[in-house]
Amino acid sequence: MKVTNIENISPERTRKYQQWQWSREVLDGCPNFMFAVSASMTSQNMARHFPEITLIIVYLKGDQLNYCHPEHELEEVVQKIIDKSKKNLDYTDRIYQEWTDSRLNLRKLYSQVNSQDISKLTDEELLDLYDKVTVDTKETLGLAFFIDAFPVCEDKIAENNFRDFLAAKGLEGKFSQYYGMLTKTEEPTFQNRFENELRVLADGSDKSKMDEILQKFAWLRSTYINFDPIDEEYIKEELGHLKDEKSADIVAQKEKLKKELGVPAEIDNQLALMTRLSSWQDQRKEICLRSFEVGANILDEVSRRLEIDKSVLSWICPPEFRDLFAGKLDLGQIKKRRKNCLYIQQGDDFEVLTEKAAAELFGQLFPTNNSSDIKELSGMAASPGKVTGKAKILLSSRQESKMNKGDILVAGMTRPDYMPALRKAGAIVTDEGGITCHAAIVARELGIPCIVGTKRATSTLKDGDKIEVDADQGIVKIVE
């Protein structure tokens, strides 16, 4: 992997990129934490299974990160998987087995790193360890990040096929309810496992449970910019939100509903595929969060040895750390990245632009549109209901304090660290995502309306706008 600082790109490349349609996810992040995650999209494993994905652009302005994919590449991946899953799931099952084996090995590596005293390693041993963690994380995630094509892809093939099937039966109004049920994961999520541990803690029978949970789930509220280990205060707050455990037989409920509807085999395979991807996506997210814990521990040690603040190290990509230790890395150039920078990632090559050049290229690819005349947005109804409330734009979970009970949470996409804000929300509206994305799943669990995939809610709506969210029709209206 090679990181190169460049002044600009050729006019020919710029024009080519401008001709493409791009998906964009906005979140908070920093280059160091995001590196292995974004690198996985063009990793060897990804290229072996999905050579359609060739390019990613990441733009950062301060702590705000824009994660951008060429739309046509994502569409090719989705279509490929749908086509190969018409009769059975053998194709994705083979990749899933690779993922399972690689994920288990990676978790063993993380446990070894977190349990050893890395302060006793030589500089070379520490760098070798960091390289291994980065490469193994990148290649493992490379077996799962094709899943991102489904929630951000404009053409929701599987969802549309099921919607058409219901419409033919006069049941289109039941889409979000039925699709949510039939694609619900049948395996416990990492949030479910955390809650099960809290239930043991709550009954008071295991006095050592608090320390065990703090260690086992230290990574739970990590973000793409910060490792923030959970503490006793966090656990006590989560205990207050703990609900009674439900023991419904999800598999039996699904089979009963499919039989009642008379779901044909091809659509049944697509539903099974989306169910698998929901579980797979959760496992992938867990690996991301765990990787932030391991990476933060290594950064702590590097900061101690080199006496460089972690706020600077966070803007250095892992492949640059050997130059950092050798005194060959220009920290002045690194500090420029903190203002704004843009990464163009192709395979193992990472080109980095900073300051004016980065801002100009991003502005050419994503010109600012005048949204003052837009009074209505449409998206996919992911959880039914209709409410009116004040919009609150959250580009980061750290903005949770602006949310009041009943406000409409508007975000690019949501992640587990958004849960405190989501619990206050009267409804959820997102730019990206599909019926099985995090926002959709949480909204159905909380029983609040949700519309996903509007593409421009965060750039059109403003804090305080009074909006009507009609999640029965998938329409967001600006009332005033």
N, C-alpha and C positions, 0 to 999 in steps of 0.2 A: 504494500500500500504506500502510495506516494502523495504527499501534499505539496502543491506548488503555488506560491503567491504570484499572481499575474496582474498586469496593469489594466487589461481589457480583453475582450474577445473580438474576433473579426466581424465586420459588418455582415458578411455572408451567414455566419452562425446566428447572429442576432435576428436577421430576417427569417431564417429557418424557424427559430424558436417562436417568433411572433406569429407565424402561420399556424401554429398548433393551438389546440384548446388544452388548457391545463386545469387539473384539479388542484385545490389548495386547502390545506388544513392549517389553521392558526392556533398556536399554543405557546406556552412559555418554555424556553429551553436554552441550552448553551452548547457550543460545539463539542466539548469533551463528553458530556453525558449522551448526546445524540449520535455520536460518531458510529459506534458499532451498530446502532439501530438503523441509521440511514444506510450505512455501508452494506448491511445485509441485503438490501434491495438489488444490489448488483454483485452479490457474492458469487463464489463458484457454485454453491448449491442452488442458488436462485437461477443462475445462468444455465445450469444443467437441466433444470426442470422447466424454467420459464425464460427462455432467451428473448422473449418479446420485451422484457423490461431492460432498457439500456441506459436510461438517464434519469437523474433526480436533481432538482435545484432546491437548495435550502437558503432562505434569506433571513437574516437576523438583524433587527433594529433594537438595540438594547436587549432586553430579555424576551422580546416577542419574536417568535420563530414562525416562518411560513414554510411549510413542507409541501413541495410542488411536484406533481407527476404529469407527464404527457397523457392526456385523456385517451388517445387512441391506443396506447400501449396497454392501459388498464382494461380497455374494452376487449382487446385481443385475448388477454389472459382469462377474463370472465367467460367469453364465448368458448374458449378452448376447454375450460373445465366443465361448462354446461354440456358441451357436445360429447365429452368423454364420459359423462355421468348419466347419459340417457337410459342405459340399460342396467348399469350397476355402478358401484363406487370403487371398483378395483383400482382405478388410476389414483385417486386421492388416498385410498387405503395404503398403497405402497409408500407414498410420500409421508403419510401419517406415521407409519412404522419407523421410517428413518428419523422423523421428528422425535418420536418417543424415545428411541435409543439415544439420540444426540442430547436431548433435554435431560435425561437422567444422568448422563456423563457430565454435562455442564453443571448440574446442581451439585454433583460430587466435588467438582473443581471449586465451586464457590464455597462449599463447606470447608474445604481444605484451606483456602485462602483466609477465610474469616476466623479460623481456629488457630492459625499459626502466627507466630510473632515475626512479622515481616521486617521489623526494625533490625533484626539480626542478619538479614540478607545483605550481600554485597550489592553495590550499585548495579553490576551486570546481572546478578541473579534477580534483582527487583525488576529490571527492565525486561528480562526474559519472561518473568511471570506476567508482567503487564501485557506483553505481546501475546502470550498464550491466552490470557483472559479475553483480550480484544478479538483475536482471530476466532477462537472457539465460540464466543458469543455471536459474532457476525455470521459464522457459517451455520450455527444452530438456528438463529432467527431467519436465515435465508431459506429455511425449509417451511417457514410459516408466514412470511410477510406478503406472499401473494394474496392472502386473505384481505389485505387492505384494498385490493382492487374492487371488492364487492361493495363495501359501504360508500366509497367515494365515486364509483363509476356512475356516470349519468344514466346509463341504460340498465335498469334493475330487471334483468331478464327473468330470474326465478320468481321475484315478487309479481311481475306483470303477468306471467303465465298463470300463476295461482289466482290473481285478481280476475283475469279473463274467464277462468274456469268457474269462479263464484258468480260472476256477472251473468254467465249463461244460465245459471240456476236461479237468478234473481236474488242473490245473496251478497252483492258487492259491499253492502253496508257492514257486513260481518268480517271484512278482510282483516283489519288489524287484530281483532279478537282471535279469529281462527288461525291466521298465519303466525301470530305470536305464540299460540298454544302449540301448534304443530312443529315449530322450529325451536321450541324451548329446550335448552340443554338438559340431557338426562344424567349428567355427572355433576357432582358438587363443584361450584366455582370456588376460587380462593377466598372470596368474601363469605361464602357459605361455611367453609372450613373454619374461618376466623370466628364466625358467629357460634359454631358448634363448640369451639374452645371456650368462648365466653359463657356459654350455658353451663359448662362444667365448673367454671370459676364462680358463677352466680349461685350454684347450690352449696358452695362452701365446703365441699367434701375434700378438696385437694388444696392444701395450704400453699404448695409450691407452684400452683398454676400461674400466678401472676408473672413470676420471673420467666417461666417457660414460654408464655405468650409473648412477652417483651422480646425475647431472643428469637423465637420462631418467626414472628411477623414484624420484625424491626423495620422491614422495607415497605410496609403496607401503604404509607402515605407519601412515598417518594414521588418526585416529579422529574421531568426532563431537564430540570435545572438545579435540583437540590435533593440530597438525601436527608430526610428529616425523620429520624427514628421515632416510633411511637413511644409514648410514656404512660405512666399510670393514669394521668389526667385524661388522656385520650381514651384509654380503656374504660374508665368510669363513665365517660360521656357516651361511648358506644353501648355500654350496658343499659343506659337509659333509653336507647332506641331499639333494644332487642325485642323481637316479636316472638310469639309462641311458634315453636317448630311445627311445620305442616308436613304430614306424612302421606300426601296424595301420591298415588301410583301414576306418574306422568306417562309412562309407556302405555298403560292400559287406557288412560284417558285419550291419548293420541289415536290408538287403534280403534277405539269406539267412534271417535269423531270422523276419522277417515272412512270407516265403514258406512256411517250414516250419510256422508257426502258422496260416496262412490268415487273416491279419488283414483284417477287412472295411474298406471304404473310409472309413466314418464314423470308426471308431476310428483308422485310419491318419492321417486329417486331424488328429485330436486329438493323436496322438503327434508329428506334424510341428509342430503349434502349440506344444506344450510344449518341443520342441527349440529352436524359434525363441525362445521366451521365456527359455530358459536362457542362450542367447548374449546376448540383449537385456539381461537382468538383469546379466550380467557387464559389458557396456559401460556400463550405467547406474551400476554401482558404481564403475567407473573414473572417470567424470565426477565423482561425489561426492568421491572421494579427491583428484582434481586440483583441485576447487574449494576444498578446505581449504587446499591449498598457496597458491593465489592469494589467498584471504581472509586467511590468516595474514601474507602479505607486506604487504598493505594495513594490517592491524591494527598491524604493526610500525611502519609509517610514521606512523599516527595516534598511536600511543603516544609516538613520538619528538617529534612536533609539540606535542601537548597535555600531555605529561608525565603521562599517566595510565597506570597499570599495565595490562598486557594481561589480567590476571586480572579486572579490572573491565570492560574493553572486551568481553570474551567474553560478558558477560551483557547487552549492549546489542544490540538488533536493528538490522540495516542501515538501515531507514527512519528510525531515530532519530538517525543520525549528523549530519544537518544541524542538528538542535536541539542536539546536543552541541557542534558547532563554534560555534554562535551563543550558547552559554552558557545555553540554555533548558532543558536536560535536568537533572532532579533526580537527582543521583548517589546521594543517600540512598535514593531509591526503587529505583534499580538494585541497590544493595547488599542490599536486602531480598529481591530475587529469588534471591540466592545461597543463602539459607536454604531457601526453597521457593517455587515459583510455578507457576501453571497458565495455559496459553494456550488460548483458544478461538478457532479459526480458521475463518472462513467467508468465502470469496472473498478479497478483498483487505483484509478487516477482521480485526484481531487484538486480542482483548480479553485483558488480563493481570490476574490476581488474584495476590496475594502472601500469605505468612504464613498466619494462621489461616483466612482465607476460602478459600485455595487448598487447604489440607489438608482442610478440612471437605467441600468439593465433591468432591474426589477420593475421600474416604472414603465418601461417599454413593453414588458411582458404582461403586466397587470395595470393598465392605465386606470386612473381614478375616474369612475363614472358619476355623473350627476344623478343622485338618487332622490333629490328633493321632490320630484314629481311622482315617485312611486308610492302608491297607497295600498298596494296589495301584493302579497307574496304567496306562492304555492309550493307545496312539498308533499311528502308522503305521510299520510296519517298513520302514526305508529302506536298510539294509545288514544282511545276515543274520549270525547268530551268537548265541552265548549265553555271557555271562560274569558273574562276581560280583566286586564290588569296592566300595571306599569312594566314596561320592558326594562331589563337590566342586562347590559352587555358584559359578559364575562369572557375575557380572552385568557384568563388565568384563574386557577382555583384560589390564588392569593387575593383575589378581588371579592371573596365571599362576603366580606363585611358590608358591601353595598346592598346586599340582598335583604329585603324585608319579607315577612311572611306573606305569601300570596302574590309576590312579584313574578313576572314571566322571565325565566332564565333563558337568555339568548347566547349561544356559544357556537364556535366552529364545530367542535364535537366535545362530548364530555368524557371524563375518565374517572376512575375510582376516587381520586383526590378531590373531586367535585362534590362528593356526597353531602358534606355539611350544607352547601348551598342548595343542592337538589332537594333536600328535605324541607327547605323553606318555600320552594317554588310552587306556584299555582298551576304552572304549565311549563313545558320545555319546547324551545324552537332551536334547531341547529342548521348550519350551512350544509353539512355533509351527513352521511350515514344512511343506513337502510333499516329495515324493520327489525333486524337482529343486532343493531349497534348498541353500545352501552346506554345511551340516553333512552332508547326505545324500551330496553329491558327494564331499566330502573323506573321509568314512568309507569309501566304496567304494574310493577310491584307496588309503587306508591299510590296507584289509582288516580293519576293526574293526566290531563291531555298532553299529547306530544306530537309535534310535526318535525320531521327530519328531512334533510336533503333540499333545503330551500335555495342553496347556493350563495345567497347574498344577504341573509338576515343580519349578520354582524356589521356589514358595510352599509345597509339601508336604514336599519332601525337605530334609534339613539336612546340613551338612558332617559327614562322618564316618559317616553312615548306611551300613550294609552293605546293598547292594541287588543284586538279580539282574536283569540286563537280558536278556530273551529277545526278541531282534530277529527271530526266526523267527515268533513269534506277536504281536509288538507289545505285550508286557507288561513292566512294571517292578514288581518286588515288593520291599518293604522286608523284609529278612531279620532285621535287628536294629538 
